């Protein structure tokens, strides 16, 4: 009895497209493509972290400003 092939995870096709784009941009140099991909990923990660911290500060500030006056 033959088993059915396991379908590829949904992220495979987009990942292959990204790899192909980085390799093309690096003229086929896999090491350069990898370095650029990692640098771009780290840049995006830092930007996401910055935005998260800013959002958290805005939310915290909103809670403090919206707090009812206890002495009233």
C-alpha angles and dihedrals in degrees: 000000000000121000120224116253113261111249116243116254114263093249095060098082096048090044091053090050091051092048091050091050093050092047091049092049090050093048091245096309101140095192093051090046091051092049091050093046092050092046091050092047092051091048090052091047092052091049091050090050091049091051092047092051091048091049091049091051091050091049092048091048090050092054092050093048092045094050113117117245107260095203095057 
